[in-house]
Amino acid sequence: MSRYGKLRKEFMQKKNVNDTLSFGEVRGEVEIITIGDEILIGQIVDTNSAFIGQLLNMNGMSVKQISSVSDDRGHILAALDEAKKRADIILITGGLGPTKDDITKKTLCEYFKTSTRFDEEAYQDVVNIFATYGKEVTPINRLQAEVPAICEVIRNKNGTAPGMWFNVDGKIFISMPGVPYEMKAMMKEQVIPKLRSQFKFPVIVHKTVLTQGIGESTLSEMISGWEDSLGAHNIKLAYLPSPGMVRLRLSTKGSNEHELNAITDKKIEELKHIISEYIYGYEVYGEEKETLEMMVGQMLLKNKKTVSTAESCTGGYISHLITKVAGSSAYYIGSVISYAYEIKESELGVPHEVIMKHGAVSQPVVEQMAKAIRERYKTDYSISASGIAGPGGGTTDKPVGTVWIAIATPEKVISEKFLFGNNRERNIQKTANAALNMLRKELEHLA
């Protein structure tokens, strides 16, 4: 028997047979632990947890908690102890590199009271990675193939650090590299299939309703009765606010996916009768999120229409959102950023006396901006916006956050006044979202 075999046999003899998870047992609670000082000091953003959490949910596993800990032995050991109290499956990322600051593997050996063994397959993966760069494996990178004796190796075809799978005391511990593309490949190609082959998980359904133009508290009051009815169907509602928008996520869990989708869709239909004027779309969990600018772009393309913009307070942010969408050159023509009075007059033909009488942030000015840019660039539609983004510049009559938005169409010009608040960045975002939603509503008439 090999040294590894002896170590594993000794380890398993110390454990009660009932300690391990059994095939087919329903499990779904997971904890994610990310390791690395770089996360805690804000040097990098923890995108790994977001990816893992979404992938787990799509496969019926519920994340109980996400923790980030430093590259410190004591902190890692404590995090592992706490995690196994809350979850059946603990996923760990980070700290598996070949340098001295990467201590995860050493700490896991200590936690599971085991030593290391040399894994030939893991080493061959390291050799292959180095070969692609025309290099020989260095002594320090050879150490990557040293793994805890009791773990099952998760092979890494994209890097030098193998993943490690532990089944201990009725809990599954899975350690993976922190490099996103290495971790993602392991999760999709090995970890998720292995979990699904060994355990039965429930179905989790998430459906999200997108709203614009109504605040979170007002929305909550409007749908209070409907929200109360969700409990009888085991549906949870979450409010996800962002500047000028609120996403409503309905979540439920069970064994019959068809029934879960049917009851969730029924409740969404009921919601549409209450707040139809504020709903602009829906999100399918796990798929690319469809933004307002994407929706507007699709509607313009479908109807072979074009749009231009005249921006003041947003400083080109509306144009930025529109042109973020691939293929926007087919319908977006251009913009005038008329930040100064002089540009509103010279480039958009706003009469000087109108600005002096009504102010740059006014209905007459913003409507002239919309008409002028549409005529100048010969587009079917146009958007204009003028406002006081802040933090200064407000008056008693026009406080910070006052914004006028106009949409020019082939038949008319419509405009609306908004009061967004005193945060400059949020005011710019809210203005852009409100403007795009106004255009969306006009384009709906073409359908």
N, C-alpha and C positions, 0 to 999 in steps of 0.2 A: 504493500500500500504506500502511495506517495506521502510526502510530508504534509501536503495540503489535505489529502484524504484523512490522515490521522487527526489533524487539527480539527477538521470539520466534524469527524465522528465524535471526538471528545466534547466538542461544543454542543452538539445535538444531544448527547447523553445527559448533559446537565439540565436540559430543558424538559419540561413536561410535554408529553405528546399533544396535549390539547392547547398548547401555547400558540401553535401556528394557525394561520388562516386556512380554512378549508375551501376546496373547490366548490363553486356555485353559491357560496355564502354571499348574501346581499351586503355590499359595502359601498359607501359613497362619500364618506367624510375625509377630507384631505387637508393637510396644512402645507404651506410653502415657506421654506426658509431660504433667504438669500444671504450669502456671506461675502463681506467685503467692505473695508473702510471707505472705498471710493463711492459706495452707495450712500453711506451715512453722512459723508461730508458734502454730498451734492455734486461730486465731480462727474458722475454718470447718473442717468435716470434708469430706474429699475423697470425696463421693458419686459424682462423675462417673466416676472410674475403675472403681468397682464396677458401675455401669450399663453402661459401655462394654465391660468385660471379659465380663460375662454375655452381652450382645448379640453380641459377636464369637464367643464359644464356641458359641452357638446356631447360628451360621452357618459353623462349621468352622474358625475362625481361633484359633490359640493365642497367648495373651499371654506373651511371654518375660520382660518386666520392666515394672514401673511405677515411674516416677521423678517426684519433685516438685522443682522448682527455683525459685529466687527470681527476682524481677523484675530480673535482672542480665544484661546483654549477654553477658559472658564465660561465665556459667553456662549460659545458653541455648545458645550456640554449642557448648560442650563437650558438653552433653547430646545435641544433634542428631548430633554426630560419633560419640559412643559408641553411640547408638541404631541408626544405620545399619549398624554392625558386627554387630549381633545380629539385626536384624529386616528384613523386606522392606517392611513397612508401618508407618509411624510416625504415630500420632495425637497431636495436641497440643491442649490446651484452655487457655484463659485468656490474659489480657494483650492483648485485642483492643478494649478500650474506647477512648473518644475522648480520655481525659486523658493527661497527660504520663507517668504511672507505667505506662501500658500500652505496652510496647515490643516486643511480639512481632512485629508486622508489620514494623517497622523492622529488627529483627534478622534476620528471614527474608529481607528484601531483601539485607541484607549477606551472609548465608550463601550465598544463591544468586547473588550478584553481579549483581543486577538493580535496576532503578529501579521507580517506580510508574507506574500509568496510572489514569485515571478511568474507572470502569465505570458506564455509564448505568443498567443494570438494578439494580445494587446501590444506586445513588442513589435510584432510584424506590422501592425497598423502604424506604429511610430516610424518604422523603417520605410514604409510606403509613402508616408507623408514627406519625409526627408528626401526620398528619392525623386519626388515630383519637382523638388527645387535643386536637384543635382547635388545633394549634400549627404554626408555621412552622419549617422546618429551620434550625438555627443554623449559623454558619460552622464551628464545631468539629465538629459532627456531619456536615457535608458531607464532611469529611475521611475519614469511614468508607468512602466509595465509592472512595477511593484504594487500589488493591490492587497487589501485586507484578505486574510486567508479564508474567511467564511463567506465572502461575498460572491455573487454571480457577476461576471463582468458584462457590462453593456458596451459593446464595441463602438469605437469612435472612428469613422472613416473620414472625418473632416478636420481632425486635430490630433494632438498627442496624448490628451488626458482621457482615459477610459471612464465610462460611468460605472457605478457600483450599485448592486441590488442586494439588500439585506432583508431576510425574513426572520425577525427576532421577537420573541415574547408576544406573538399574535399581532405584530405590527410589521408593515412594509416600509423600509427606509430606502429611498432611491437618491443617490448623489450623482450630479451631472456637472459638467463644466459650466462656467459662467459666460463663456463666449456665446452670444445669441445663436449664430447659425449652427454651431455644434450642438447646442442644447436642443434647438428646434428639430433637427434631424433625428436625434435620439428619441425625443418625445413622440414624434409622428410615426417613425419607422419601427421603434422597438418598445418603448415604455407603454404607450397606450394599447397596442395590440397584445402585449403580454398581460396587462391588467385585465383587459376584456376577455382574454382566453381563460383566465383563472377565476374571475369573480363576476357575479351578475350584478349590474348596477341599474338603478331606476332610470326612467326617462325624465329629463328636465326640459321644460319648454319656457322660452323667453320670447315675448313679443313686445315691441316698442312702438308707441304712437308718438309722432312728432308734432309739436304745437308751436306756434309763433304768434306774438302779439298779445299775450296775456301772462300776467305774473303768476308765480307759483302759489301765493296765498289766495289770490282771487280764483285761480283755477281750482284749488282745493275746495273752496267754498261751493263752487258751481257743481262739482261732481261728488260732493260729500255722500249723498244718498247712494249713488252708484258704487262708490268706493266701499261703503258699508256692506253692500251685497256680495262683495268678492269673497269674503271669509267663508261663506257657505259652500263655496266651490274650491276651497283650499288654494285660492289665488292671492298672491302678495303683490302689492302695488308699490313702486318706488318712483319718487319724483327726482328727475335729473336735470336741474336748471343750468343754463348757460346764458350768456348775454342775449336777451331778447327772445329766448326760446326755453321751452320746458319739454323734456322727453319723459313720457310715462311708460315705465316698463312693467309689464304683467308677467309674473313668474309662477309656475306651478310644477309639481313633481308627482309622478305616479308610475304605474306599470303599463298603461295603455296609451300609446302616443296619439292614436286617432281620437280618442275621447278627450284627451287633454287639449289638443288643437281645436276640437269642435267647441268646447265650452269657452276657451279663451277667445276664439273668433266671435262667438255669440256675445260675450261681454264687450268686445270692441265695437260691435255693431250697435249695441245699446249706447255706448259712449259717443258714437258719431252723431246720434240724435240730440245729444246734449251740447256738444261743443264743435259741431261740424265747421263753423266759420273759422276756427283756430287750427284745425288739423291740416297739415300740408303734406304729410307722408307717413311712411312706416319703415321700420327697420327689421330685417331678418337677422336674428342672432347668428354670429359667425361669418356673415357675409359682409362685403364692403358697405360701409355706411353711405347712403345716398344723401348728399348735402343739398341745400337749397340751390346752390349754383349749378350742381349737376342736373337737378330737375329742370331748372330754367333752361339750361343748355339743350337738354333733350327735347323740350317743347319747342324751342326756336328751330332746332334742326328738323324736327318732324314737320313743322309748318313752313319751313324754308323762309324764316324771318331773320332779320338782323337787329342788333342793338348797339347803341353807343351810350356814353356816360359823360356827365358834366359834374365834377365833384369839387366841393369846397372843404367842408370840415373833415371829410374822410380822407383827403389827401391821396387818393388813388387806391384806397383799400377795396372799394367795390370792384374796380377794374382788376385788382389783384385776385380777388375771389373768382371772378368770371374766368380769368385766364389760367387759373390753376387747373381747370378742367381740360384734359387732352382733347384736341380737336376744336377748341373754342374759336380758332381763326376762321372757321366756317360761318360763324354768326356774329362774332364780336369785331367791330370796325375800329374803334378807338375812343379816346377821351380827351377832354380838356380839364386840367386841374386848375380851376379858377380860384386860387386861394385869396388873391388880392382883389380889391375893388376894381382896380384898373383892368385886370384880365377879364372880369365879368363884363365890363363895358366894352373893351376892345375885341375880345374873342367871341363873346356870346351876345353882344348887342343889348345888354341890359342898360336902359337909359340912366344916366347919372342922377337925374332928378328922382327916379323911382327908388334908387338906393338911398338917397338922402331922405326921402319922405318915409319910406317903410323900413329901411335897414336892410343889410345884406341877408339877414336871417328873416325872411318873410315870404308869404305866399306869392306875391307878384314877381319877386326876384327868382324864386326857385322854378316857377312855371315858365318864365322867360328862358331860363337856363335850359330847361328840358326841350322846349320848342326849338331853340336855336341850335342845339347840338344835333338834334334829329334832322333838321333841315340842312345843316352844314355838312354832315357826313352821309346824308341821304339814306338813313336807316329806317326800318319799319317802326322801331320802338326806341325810346331813350329813357334814361334814369338821370335825375339830378338830385343833389342833396346840398343843403347849406344849414349850418348850425353852430352852436357854441359848445365845443367839445370840452373846454375847461383846461385847467382848473380856474383860470381867470376869464374875464370878459363878460361875465353875466351882469344883468341889471334886474331891477325889480320886475319890469315887464317881461324881460327875457332872461330868466335865470340860466345858469350853466346846465346843459343837457337839453336845451330847447333846440329842436331840429325840424326843418321843413323838408319833405321829400316829394318829388313830383315824377309822374310817369307820363310821357307823351306817346300817344298811339296815332295811327293814321286818321282816327276820327276825333280825338279829344285829348285834353290834358287833365289829369286828376292830381290832386295834391292832398297832403295830410300833415298835420302838426303833431309832434311827439315831444314828450317831456321824459328824458331818459335818466337823469340823475347827475351826480357831480364827479364821476370817475371818467377821466379822459379816454383811457383805453377801452373801457366797456362802452362808452358812448359811441366811439367809432365802430365797434363791432355791432352794437345794437342797430345803428343807423344802416350799416351795410345789409344786415339780415332783414330789417324791415323793408328796405328798398327792393331787395330781391323778391321778397314775399309779395309785395305790391305788384311787381311785374308778373310774378307767377299767377296771381289771381286774374290779371288781365289776359294772359295767354290761355287760361282755361276756357275763355269764351270761344277760342278758335277750335276747340276739340269737337 
